[in-house]
Amino acid sequence: MQFYLILPLLMGWLLRMPGRVGLRVLQALFVLSFVPVLATALRYPVTYETPFYLFHPQRVAPALFLDVMYFQTHTRIGPLLLGLIWAWMRHRDVALPTPPARGTAWALGGALLALSWAYFPVYQQDSWYYQHFSPWLNLAGQVLHRNLFCLGVLMLVLLVQAGGAGGWRQACGHFWAGAYGDHFRKWCFPCI
């Protein structure tokens, strides 16, 4: 509810700004969005001093983490701002020049960023992450996790939106054509 009350008004104001000023404001707000997550975690040390797998009804009440770090708008504002960045770019129809080599770097960087945070081993009690548990490493993970995962997803979305300036689609087209023949590619993947 807080998102729908505040951020659409912010977006309307930012879209009226000249040039890329609105985009720069959103980018600055995204960078600053790490601060409330850090401040909240430091205010409630149980959130980072407790291994994540212990937030279970039979061990430590999950509400301690969920109510403080998960459900609060100020701790989730980063991904929402990334969505606004994408909306700003779509609204302004910003061209995203990504030659094939750069497009591949974007795809790999975005995929690596998203996958590394999606599969970060905080849920497995016997993972390397808990062999020598560090509250400070856990704090860093909590502060960075959601924003960096969503940044990786945004990188992939922007690449697809730009069509990799032809590079991403061409690379996929060459892959499918080389692997299965051009007729199969055109029949199964007409958009490529």
C-alpha positions as CSV (number, residue, x, y, z in Angstrom):
1,M,0.0,0.0,0.0
2,Q,2.9,2.4,0.8
3,F,4.3,1.7,-2.6
4,Y,1.1,2.5,-4.4
5,L,0.6,5.7,-2.4
6,I,4.0,7.2,-2.8
7,L,6.0,5.8,-5.7
8,P,3.6,6.5,-8.5
9,L,3.6,10.2,-7.4
10,L,7.4,10.1,-7.4
11,M,7.4,8.5,-10.8
12,G,5.0,11.1,-12.2
13,W,7.2,13.9,-11.0
14,L,10.4,12.2,-12.3
15,L,8.9,11.7,-15.8
16,R,8.3,15.5,-16.0
17,M,12.0,16.2,-15.4
18,P,14.1,17.1,-18.5
19,G,16.5,14.7,-20.1
20,R,17.8,12.0,-17.9
21,V,17.5,13.9,-14.6
22,G,14.7,11.6,-13.5
23,L,16.7,8.5,-14.3
24,R,19.7,9.9,-12.3
25,V,17.5,10.6,-9.3
26,L,16.1,7.0,-9.4
27,Q,19.7,5.6,-9.7
28,A,20.8,7.7,-6.7
29,L,17.8,6.5,-4.7
30,F,18.6,2.9,-5.6
31,V,22.2,3.3,-4.3
32,L,20.8,4.9,-1.1
33,S,18.3,2.1,-0.7
34,F,21.0,-0.1,0.9
35,V,21.2,2.3,3.8
36,P,17.7,1.6,5.4
37,V,18.3,-2.1,5.1
38,L,21.6,-1.8,6.9
39,A,20.2,0.5,9.5
40,T,17.2,-1.8,10.2
41,A,19.5,-4.8,10.5
42,L,21.8,-3.0,12.9
43,R,18.8,-1.9,14.9
44,Y,17.7,-5.6,15.2
45,P,20.9,-7.6,15.6
46,V,18.9,-10.9,15.9
47,T,18.3,-10.6,12.1
48,Y,21.9,-11.0,11.2
49,E,23.4,-12.7,14.3
50,T,21.0,-15.7,13.8
51,P,21.8,-18.2,11.0
52,F,18.9,-17.9,8.5
53,Y,18.0,-21.6,8.7
54,L,17.2,-21.1,12.4
55,F,14.2,-18.9,11.6
56,H,11.8,-21.8,11.9
57,P,8.8,-22.1,14.2
58,Q,10.5,-24.8,16.3
59,R,13.7,-22.7,16.8
60,V,13.5,-18.9,16.4
61,A,10.2,-17.3,15.5
62,P,10.3,-16.4,11.8
63,A,8.2,-13.3,12.5
64,L,11.4,-11.8,14.1
65,F,13.0,-11.7,10.6
66,L,9.9,-11.3,8.5
67,D,8.4,-8.4,10.3
68,V,11.6,-6.5,10.5
69,M,13.4,-7.3,7.3
70,Y,10.9,-8.7,4.8
71,F,7.6,-7.0,5.1
72,Q,8.8,-3.4,5.6
73,T,8.7,-1.1,2.6
74,H,11.9,0.7,3.5
75,T,13.8,-2.7,3.4
76,R,12.2,-3.6,0.0
77,I,12.5,-0.2,-1.7
78,G,15.6,-1.2,-3.8
79,P,13.8,-3.7,-6.1
80,L,10.8,-1.3,-6.3
81,L,13.2,1.5,-7.5
82,L,14.7,-0.9,-10.0
83,G,11.2,-1.4,-11.4
84,L,10.8,2.3,-11.6
85,I,14.1,2.6,-13.4
86,W,12.9,0.1,-16.0
87,A,9.5,1.9,-16.2
88,W,11.2,5.2,-16.7
89,M,13.4,3.8,-19.5
90,R,10.4,2.2,-21.2
91,H,8.3,5.4,-20.9
92,R,11.1,7.5,-22.4
93,D,11.8,4.7,-25.0
94,V,15.5,4.9,-24.1
95,A,17.6,3.2,-26.7
96,L,20.0,0.7,-25.2
97,P,22.9,0.3,-27.5
98,T,24.4,-3.2,-26.8
99,P,26.6,-4.5,-29.6
100,P,26.8,-8.4,-29.5
101,A,29.9,-8.6,-27.4
102,R,28.6,-6.1,-24.9
103,G,25.2,-7.8,-25.0
104,T,26.8,-11.1,-24.1
105,A,28.7,-9.4,-21.2
106,W,25.3,-8.0,-20.0
107,A,23.7,-11.3,-20.2
108,L,26.5,-13.1,-18.4
109,G,26.8,-10.4,-15.8
110,G,23.1,-10.3,-15.1
111,A,22.7,-14.0,-15.0
112,L,25.7,-14.4,-12.7
113,L,24.5,-11.7,-10.4
114,A,21.0,-13.1,-10.2
115,L,22.0,-16.7,-9.9
116,S,24.7,-16.1,-7.3
117,W,22.2,-14.5,-5.0
118,A,19.3,-16.8,-5.9
119,Y,21.3,-19.8,-4.9
120,F,23.3,-18.3,-2.0
121,P,23.4,-21.2,0.5
122,V,21.7,-19.6,3.5
123,Y,18.9,-22.2,3.6
124,Q,21.2,-25.3,4.0
125,Q,22.5,-25.8,7.5
126,D,25.5,-27.8,6.3
127,S,26.6,-25.4,3.6
128,W,30.0,-23.8,3.5
129,Y,28.4,-20.5,4.5
130,Y,27.7,-21.9,8.0
131,Q,30.9,-23.8,8.5
132,H,32.5,-20.7,10.0
133,F,29.5,-18.5,10.6
134,S,30.2,-14.8,10.7
135,P,27.4,-12.4,11.8
136,W,29.2,-9.6,9.8
137,L,29.2,-11.7,6.6
138,N,25.5,-12.5,7.3
139,L,24.8,-8.8,7.7
140,A,26.5,-8.0,4.4
141,G,24.5,-10.8,2.7
142,Q,21.2,-9.4,4.1
143,V,22.0,-5.9,3.0
144,L,23.1,-6.8,-0.5
145,H,21.0,-9.9,-1.3
146,R,17.6,-8.5,-2.6
147,N,19.0,-5.4,-4.3
148,L,21.8,-7.3,-6.2
149,F,19.5,-10.2,-7.2
150,C,17.0,-7.7,-8.6
151,L,19.8,-5.7,-10.3
152,G,20.9,-8.9,-12.1
153,V,17.3,-9.5,-13.2
154,L,17.0,-5.9,-14.5
155,M,20.2,-6.3,-16.5
156,L,18.7,-9.3,-18.2
157,V,15.3,-7.5,-18.8
158,L,17.1,-4.5,-20.3
159,L,19.1,-6.8,-22.6
160,V,15.9,-8.5,-23.8
161,Q,14.2,-5.2,-24.1
162,A,17.0,-3.9,-26.3
163,G,17.0,-7.1,-28.3
164,G,20.7,-6.9,-27.5
165,A,20.6,-4.3,-30.3
166,G,20.2,-7.4,-32.4
167,G,23.1,-9.1,-30.8
168,W,21.2,-11.2,-28.3
169,R,18.6,-12.3,-30.8
170,Q,21.2,-12.9,-33.4
171,A,23.3,-15.0,-31.0
172,C,20.2,-17.1,-30.1
173,G,19.3,-17.4,-33.7
174,H,22.8,-18.6,-34.7
175,F,22.7,-21.0,-31.8
176,W,19.4,-22.5,-32.8
177,A,20.2,-22.5,-36.5
178,G,23.5,-24.2,-35.8
179,A,22.2,-26.7,-33.4
180,Y,18.9,-27.7,-35.1
181,G,18.8,-26.2,-38.5
182,D,17.3,-22.9,-39.7
183,H,13.8,-24.3,-40.5
184,F,13.4,-25.7,-37.0
185,R,14.5,-22.4,-35.5
186,K,12.0,-20.4,-37.6
187,W,9.2,-22.8,-36.8
188,C,9.8,-23.0,-33.1
189,F,11.2,-19.5,-32.4
190,P,9.7,-17.1,-35.0
191,C,10.6,-14.1,-32.8
192,I,14.4,-14.8,-33.0
